[in-house]
Amino acid sequence: CVRVPVFYAHSESVNLETERHITADEVRKILSKTPRIKVVVDPNKQAYPMPADAEGRDEVFVGRIRDDLSIENGISMWIVSDNIRKGAALNAIQTAELL
């Protein structure tokens, strides 16, 4: 874990190991259909989610989705969200709605 002083947002580098093989393209398609997740894909512009993209937004931004060759069935991705909105306020609302 690396902590970087920023005014807003949390950013995470996430590595997953799935039970079965899944490609980075499949993960992009699944996440693109998921409410409140915005997949950022623009390799020509070297675009990936930045904390400034998430400020004041409810969405979780996911990018740099790629195969992780260090483990079997591995996927890695970069995730950014506004920790005040999504991490605190919106999560409380979504939890209450489920109850």
N, C-alpha and C positions, 0 to 999 in steps of 0.2 A: 504494500500500500504506500502510495506517495501522496502526501498532502501538499497542495499548492494553494497559496492564498489568492482567492478570487472573491469578488463581491457577491456572486450569485452562482448557483448551479453546482451540481456534483457531476464528475466525469469518471467513468470506470472503463478499464480495459478488462473485458470478460472473456474467459476461455471455457468452453463447454466440451464435455465428452458425452456423446449420445449413445444409446443402446444399439442403434443401427446406423449404418452410413447415411448421411444426409449431406447434400452439396450446399455450398454457399448460396447458389441460386435458389434452391428450395427454401432455405431459411429466409432469404430476401422476400420471396413470394408470400410465405406464411406471415411474416411480420408486417408486410405491406397491407395485408387484409385485416390486421388487428387494430381495433379502435384505439385511438389516442397514442399510436406509435407512428412516427414518421421516419421512414427509411431514407437516408441521404446517400444517393449514389450518383456521382458525377466524376468518374476517374479522369476525364479529360481536363477538368479544372482542379484536380486533386482536392475535391471537396470532402469534408467529413464534419460531423457535428462538433460545434464549438459552444462553450458556455454562453456566449452572447446570443446564440440562436435560441436558447431555451429560456432566457430571461422573460418572466411574466407569462409564460406559456404553460398549458396543461399537458401538452404532448411530451412523450419521451422520444428523443432523437437517437437513432441507431445508424451507424455507418461502419465502414471498413470491415464489412462482413466477409470473412475469407476462411478457407480451409486452414486448420491448424495442424501442420504436419508433424508436430512434436508428440502427438498422442493419437491413438486409433480413434476414428470417428470424431475427430476434433474440429471445432468451429471457434473462431475468435471474432470479436466485434468490439466496437467502441460505442459507449452509451453515455448520453448527456441528458440531464433533466434539471429543471428549476427545483431545488430542494425545499424551498419555502412553499411553492404552490403544489407541486406533485408530491413532494416528500412529506409534507405536513398537512396542509389544509385540504387538498383534494383527496388524499388517502383517507382522511377522517370522514369526509362526505361519502366517498364510495363505500367504505366499510359500513356506515350507518344505513345506506341504501340497501345493502345486502342483508342486513339484519331485519 
